[in-house]
Amino acid sequence: MMKRMKWMKRYFPVLVFLLLFGAFFTVTASAEGDVAGAIQNTWDAAKGQIKAVVNGVVFPAIDLILAVLFFIKLGSSWFEYRKNGHFELAAPAILFASLVLMLTCPLYIWGILGM
């Protein structure tokens, strides 16, 4: 019982101080008006910019990376064929299919996303 009282005497004032401190500096946030409408208007305004950046920067960057990887893998497969007589076709075929998919992606992705 005495241990519990020591603990209460020692930490209770600190606990009360922290609770009062937190309550004093806590600000209640309330939104007035149509928050969902504001978010929708912001999205509608930014949608065209997002689409332009993704079409002009993101898709070409991914296409470039996939093209470089495809030709590197095709070259390494060719040298492996010259060395061992076995041409590994799976990795270049996967990279080529990914490259074709990413090249045609701007034609259909915006319809899927509803933009």
NUDOPA-564748 format. One line per 10 residues: number of its first residue (from 1); their letters; for each residue x, y, z of C-alpha. Coordinates in Angstrom, 2 decimals. Last residue first. Layout:
! residues N
NUM) a) X/Y/Z; ...
//
This chain:
! residues 115
115) mgligwiylp) -11.04/10.66/-66.23; -13.01/7.58/-65.28; -10.08/5.49/-64.12; -10.75/2.85/-66.78; -11.20/5.49/-69.46; -8.00/7.19/-68.38; -6.08/3.91/-68.64; -7.19/3.16/-72.22; -5.11/5.14/-74.70; -2.48/6.22/-72.17
105) ctlmlvlsaf) -1.54/2.52/-71.67; -0.60/1.77/-75.28; 3.12/2.28/-74.78; 2.95/0.71/-71.32; 1.38/-2.49/-72.65; 3.83/-2.68/-75.53; 6.74/-2.27/-73.11; 5.35/-4.86/-70.72; 4.93/-7.33/-73.60; 8.52/-6.65/-74.68
95) liapaalefh) 9.82/-7.11/-71.14; 7.96/-10.40/-70.78; 9.24/-11.62/-74.16; 12.82/-10.59/-73.32; 12.61/-12.56/-70.04; 11.03/-15.70/-71.51; 13.18/-16.14/-74.64; 16.35/-17.75/-73.31; 18.37/-18.77/-76.38; 20.46/-21.89/-75.80
85) gnkryefwss) 23.64/-22.47/-77.84; 25.88/-21.98/-74.82; 28.12/-19.00/-75.68; 26.37/-17.57/-78.73; 23.00/-18.08/-77.05; 24.25/-16.38/-73.87; 25.45/-13.49/-76.01; 21.99/-13.25/-77.57; 20.27/-13.44/-74.19; 22.53/-10.65/-72.92
75) glkifflval) 21.62/-8.53/-75.91; 17.89/-9.17/-75.51; 18.17/-8.41/-71.79; 19.91/-5.11/-72.47; 17.44/-4.29/-75.24; 14.43/-4.98/-73.02; 15.91/-3.16/-70.02; 16.50/-0.05/-72.12; 13.00/-0.22/-73.57; 11.45/-0.77/-70.12
65) ildiapfvvg) 13.26/2.24/-68.64; 12.31/4.43/-71.60; 8.67/3.37/-71.46; 8.54/4.06/-67.71; 9.95/7.54/-68.29; 7.57/8.14/-71.21; 4.57/7.10/-69.05; 5.55/9.32/-66.12; 6.45/12.53/-67.93; 4.01/13.69/-70.61
55) nvvakiqgka) 1.02/11.41/-70.03; 1.37/11.51/-66.23; 1.99/15.26/-66.24; -0.93/15.98/-68.58; -3.34/13.74/-66.64; -2.38/15.38/-63.35; -2.85/18.84/-64.86; -6.26/17.93/-66.26; -7.43/16.48/-62.95; -6.24/19.44/-60.87
45) adwtnqiaga) -9.32/21.64/-61.32; -11.76/18.74/-60.98; -9.95/17.52/-57.88; -10.09/20.97/-56.29; -13.80/21.24/-57.09; -14.45/17.80/-55.58; -12.52/18.67/-52.42; -14.47/21.91/-52.04; -17.76/20.09/-52.63; -16.90/17.49/-50.00
35) vdgeasatvt) -16.13/20.25/-47.50; -19.43/22.06/-48.05; -19.62/24.76/-45.46; -17.98/25.12/-42.12; -15.33/22.75/-40.99; -14.59/22.23/-37.35; -11.26/21.76/-35.72; -11.19/21.84/-31.95; -7.90/23.16/-30.76; -5.91/21.30/-28.13
25) ffagflllfv) -3.35/23.47/-26.40; -5.15/23.79/-23.07; -6.37/20.20/-23.02; -2.88/18.85/-23.60; -1.38/21.05/-20.88; -4.17/20.11/-18.50; -3.58/16.40/-19.13; 0.18/16.79/-18.87; -0.08/18.73/-15.62; -2.46/16.18/-14.11
15) lvpfyrkmwk) -0.10/13.36/-15.03; 2.89/15.21/-13.57; 0.97/15.90/-10.36; 0.00/12.20/-10.12; 3.51/10.89/-10.72; 5.30/11.24/-7.36; 2.48/11.26/-4.87; 0.71/8.43/-6.68; 3.88/6.34/-6.88; 4.63/6.86/-3.21
5) mrkmm) 1.03/5.94/-2.36; 1.27/2.72/-4.34; 4.48/1.75/-2.58; 2.83/2.33/0.83; 0.00/0.00/0.00
//
